[in-house]
Amino acid sequence: MEEINNIEVVPCNESKYLKPQRLHYSQNGTKKFWDFVQTHDVSVLIFNTTSHCFVLVKQFRPVYMNEWEKKKRLSSPSAETTEEEGADAAAPESKEEQSASEGDDGSSPWPPASTGVTYELCAGLVDKPDLSLEEIARQEVLEECGYDVPVSKLRKITSYSGVGISGAKQTMFYAEVSDDTRVSAGGGEPREGELIEVIKVPLHEAMTFAYNDSIPKTMGVIFGFIWFHNNMSPKYKISTNV
């Protein structure tokens, strides 16, 4: 999971997953434009009623580059660096440059891969027009986490939109599973390049987990745990440790 190497940053000229677009518009007589990436995906908050735990997925994500940029800034020359030198320092290094910038102890110039591993809800893109959102969500739960959940057992929580460069819409569902409904180990679809680890978070540790900012996680995890605490916890009569 955390053995990441041969890192190279290149321009993304085309993608099977993302479609960058530019919106032109006028606001109060002022012409503006907004660059965004339009996507639609589903996510599923999974609760195992056998072990009273949430089922999350853990995988390496490009948020890793935030730590890479941070390390570059900390290791760059002082503020007296020229603008040209600063631009060079911000650019990705070649393999030779990476090797040359290693410390005397042979340490890597890259941050530990663990800084790019995030905890997330089971989720997937809405890219099958012949399937309903519930059917896509069911497929994702089966592929990523190994549970067979009937469509009728999926409960819609809500839908919300992304901001910034994201024009994304996400629909979140809730699903209860049990050890009896687990039919495989999950782990995602290798043909699509997925490498997913299934993680369990005990119910009584959920809110501590959600507010621990040292654990990289998506907002969907935090919102999902809060939603469960407000709507489902009384049913199980177990504290979510708020």
ZABATOR-670934 format. One line per field, with one value per residue (C-alpha): residue number from 0; residue in one letter; z, y, x. Coordinates in Angstrom, 2 decimals. Layout:
ZABATOR-670934
seq c(NUM;...)
type c(A;...)
c3 c(Z;...)
c2 c(Y;...)
c1 c(X;...)
end
This chain:
ZABATOR-670934
seq c(0;1;2;3;4;5;6;7;8;9;10;11;12;13;14;15;16;17;18;19;20;21;22;23;24;25;26;27;28;29;30;31;32;33;34;35;36;37;38;39;40;41;42;43;44;45;46;47;48;49;50;51;52;53;54;55;56;57;58;59;60;61;62;63;64;65;66;67;68;69;70;71;72;73;74;75;76;77;78;79;80;81;82;83;84;85;86;87;88;89;90;91;92;93;94;95;96;97;98;99;100;101;102;103;104;105;106;107;108;109;110;111;112;113;114;115;116;117;118;119;120;121;122;123;124;125;126;127;128;129;130;131;132;133;134;135;136;137;138;139;140;141;142;143;144;145;146;147;148;149;150;151;152;153;154;155;156;157;158;159;160;161;162;163;164;165;166;167;168;169;170;171;172;173;174;175;176;177;178;179;180;181;182;183;184;185;186;187;188;189;190;191;192;193;194;195;196;197;198;199;200;201;202;203;204;205;206;207;208;209;210;211;212;213;214;215;216;217;218;219;220;221;222;223;224;225;226;227;228;229;230;231;232;233;234;235;236;237;238;239;240;241)
type c(M;E;E;I;N;N;I;E;V;V;P;C;N;E;S;K;Y;L;K;P;Q;R;L;H;Y;S;Q;N;G;T;K;K;F;W;D;F;V;Q;T;H;D;V;S;V;L;I;F;N;T;T;S;H;C;F;V;L;V;K;Q;F;R;P;V;Y;M;N;E;W;E;K;K;K;R;L;S;S;P;S;A;E;T;T;E;E;E;G;A;D;A;A;A;P;E;S;K;E;E;Q;S;A;S;E;G;D;D;G;S;S;P;W;P;P;A;S;T;G;V;T;Y;E;L;C;A;G;L;V;D;K;P;D;L;S;L;E;E;I;A;R;Q;E;V;L;E;E;C;G;Y;D;V;P;V;S;K;L;R;K;I;T;S;Y;S;G;V;G;I;S;G;A;K;Q;T;M;F;Y;A;E;V;S;D;D;T;R;V;S;A;G;G;G;E;P;R;E;G;E;L;I;E;V;I;K;V;P;L;H;E;A;M;T;F;A;Y;N;D;S;I;P;K;T;M;G;V;I;F;G;F;I;W;F;H;N;N;M;S;P;K;Y;K;I;S;T;N;V)
c3 c(0.00;0.99;-1.31;-3.78;-6.19;-9.71;-9.14;-12.09;-12.46;-16.02;-17.65;-17.91;-21.52;-21.53;-19.06;-19.15;-15.75;-15.88;-18.43;-17.78;-19.02;-19.04;-18.29;-19.68;-18.09;-17.09;-13.50;-12.83;-16.19;-15.66;-17.96;-16.09;-16.64;-14.38;-15.04;-13.57;-13.75;-14.05;-12.48;-10.69;-8.20;-5.47;-2.01;0.58;4.36;5.32;8.82;9.82;12.27;13.31;14.60;15.12;12.99;9.92;6.78;5.00;2.17;2.35;-0.73;-2.07;-3.50;-5.16;-1.94;-1.46;-3.67;-0.96;1.29;-1.62;-2.20;1.53;1.69;-1.38;0.26;3.50;1.72;-0.83;-0.51;1.61;0.48;-1.18;-3.97;-7.36;-9.14;-11.76;-9.12;-7.26;-10.39;-10.84;-7.23;-7.68;-10.77;-10.46;-10.39;-12.92;-11.63;-11.73;-9.77;-7.26;-6.72;-6.45;-3.87;-1.55;1.81;2.81;4.63;1.39;2.47;-0.22;-1.16;-1.31;1.76;3.11;0.94;4.03;3.80;0.63;1.95;2.78;4.50;2.46;2.05;-0.56;-3.73;-7.51;-10.61;-12.19;-15.60;-16.54;-18.02;-18.12;-14.32;-11.55;-8.81;-6.42;-8.81;-9.25;-5.47;-5.03;-7.53;-5.73;-2.35;-3.86;-5.73;-3.07;0.18;-0.78;0.61;-1.40;-0.63;-2.38;-4.06;-1.92;1.21;0.14;1.84;0.24;2.71;0.49;-2.55;-2.51;-4.89;-5.08;-5.29;-6.42;-9.55;-8.90;-10.54;-8.98;-7.67;-5.10;-3.90;-0.57;0.50;3.73;3.80;6.64;6.11;8.23;8.23;6.54;3.55;2.82;-0.26;-1.11;0.25;-1.90;-2.79;-5.94;-9.60;-10.53;-14.24;-13.39;-11.42;-8.01;-4.98;-2.00;1.60;3.54;7.00;9.97;12.45;15.64;16.30;19.72;18.15;15.17;16.27;17.72;14.37;12.48;14.38;14.51;11.95;11.90;10.03;6.32;5.43;3.14;4.25;3.33;6.20;8.71;7.47;7.32;10.91;12.13;10.17;11.74;15.22;14.73;13.00;13.80;17.11;19.29;17.44;18.53;21.98;21.65;22.15;19.16;21.64;20.99)
c2 c(0.00;2.53;1.51;4.39;5.06;6.25;9.48;11.84;14.95;15.65;17.77;16.10;16.67;14.11;11.81;9.05;10.24;14.04;16.57;20.07;22.79;26.60;28.42;31.96;34.19;37.75;38.75;42.20;43.35;41.97;39.23;36.30;32.73;29.71;26.66;23.50;19.72;18.29;14.88;13.00;10.25;8.24;7.38;4.91;5.11;1.43;0.18;-3.43;-4.48;-7.62;-5.85;-2.38;-0.65;1.55;0.17;2.64;2.35;3.42;4.30;6.44;9.76;12.80;14.78;13.48;16.36;18.83;17.33;17.28;21.01;21.67;19.77;21.60;24.97;24.00;22.71;25.57;28.41;31.47;34.35;35.85;33.28;34.90;34.58;32.31;30.11;29.99;28.80;26.07;25.01;24.63;22.45;18.65;17.17;14.73;11.33;12.49;15.64;13.60;11.39;14.36;16.08;13.12;13.69;12.36;9.58;8.47;9.68;10.34;13.93;12.77;12.72;9.30;7.71;7.41;11.17;10.51;7.65;8.77;7.24;7.55;6.30;3.63;5.64;5.65;7.70;7.77;6.64;3.95;5.68;2.42;2.01;3.90;5.65;2.86;0.18;1.95;2.32;-1.40;-2.27;-0.06;-1.64;-5.09;-4.23;-2.12;-3.69;-7.14;-6.81;-7.79;-5.15;-5.30;-2.05;-1.97;-1.76;1.40;4.54;7.91;10.42;13.49;15.02;17.93;19.88;20.61;24.10;25.55;23.75;20.97;21.08;17.71;16.41;13.62;11.48;9.75;6.54;4.57;0.78;-1.72;-4.90;-7.89;-10.48;-12.83;-10.51;-10.28;-12.39;-11.30;-9.41;-6.36;-4.23;-2.59;-3.40;-4.04;-3.54;0.06;0.57;0.42;-0.70;-0.40;-1.53;-2.11;-0.48;-0.83;1.99;0.93;2.90;4.09;5.57;7.18;10.81;10.83;9.49;12.13;15.08;13.77;16.06;13.95;11.26;12.17;11.71;13.09;15.40;12.59;10.51;13.32;14.20;10.53;9.87;12.98;11.97;8.51;9.97;12.22;9.68;6.12;5.98;5.81;2.63;0.87;2.51;2.88;6.13;7.51;9.20;12.81)
c1 c(0.00;2.66;5.52;5.39;8.26;9.15;7.23;6.97;4.81;3.66;0.92;-2.49;-3.48;-6.28;-8.00;-10.60;-11.85;-11.76;-13.02;-11.65;-14.01;-14.23;-17.47;-17.84;-20.48;-21.34;-22.05;-23.51;-22.18;-18.67;-17.41;-15.92;-14.83;-14.47;-12.29;-13.71;-13.80;-17.29;-17.88;-20.65;-20.00;-21.63;-20.36;-21.59;-21.37;-21.12;-21.92;-21.28;-23.99;-22.08;-18.98;-20.52;-17.93;-17.76;-16.16;-13.87;-11.39;-7.77;-5.75;-2.93;-4.10;-2.44;-2.97;0.54;1.70;0.64;3.32;5.76;5.26;5.61;8.88;10.17;9.43;11.13;14.22;14.45;16.99;16.15;13.97;17.06;16.70;16.20;12.86;14.44;16.01;12.68;10.90;13.49;13.07;9.32;9.64;9.60;13.09;14.39;15.44;19.05;18.14;16.18;19.20;21.53;19.33;19.30;20.86;24.24;22.44;20.79;17.36;14.76;13.85;10.22;7.95;6.91;4.23;2.02;1.36;-0.62;-2.74;-6.28;-9.31;-12.48;-16.02;-16.50;-17.17;-17.13;-17.83;-21.26;-20.09;-22.62;-25.69;-27.66;-27.45;-29.22;-27.22;-28.22;-26.99;-23.65;-23.33;-24.07;-21.32;-18.79;-19.54;-19.06;-15.84;-14.14;-15.31;-16.63;-20.17;-23.23;-25.86;-29.27;-30.26;-33.39;-31.23;-29.42;-30.70;-30.04;-28.64;-28.29;-26.58;-24.15;-21.93;-18.24;-16.70;-13.39;-12.17;-14.64;-18.04;-18.72;-21.99;-21.91;-24.78;-24.24;-25.95;-26.06;-25.83;-25.91;-23.92;-22.97;-20.23;-22.70;-23.09;-19.37;-18.69;-15.12;-12.12;-12.83;-9.85;-11.15;-10.77;-7.09;-7.87;-8.78;-5.58;-7.28;-5.30;-7.62;-7.31;-10.53;-10.44;-12.81;-13.42;-15.26;-18.43;-17.28;-14.12;-15.84;-16.07;-12.56;-11.40;-13.40;-11.90;-8.33;-6.71;-3.55;-5.52;-5.93;-9.59;-12.26;-15.05;-17.45;-16.10;-16.57;-20.05;-21.06;-20.02;-21.86;-24.98;-24.87;-24.46;-27.50;-29.74;-28.69;-26.81;-29.95;-30.94;-27.76;-27.56;-23.81;-21.97;-20.09;-17.75;-18.73)
end
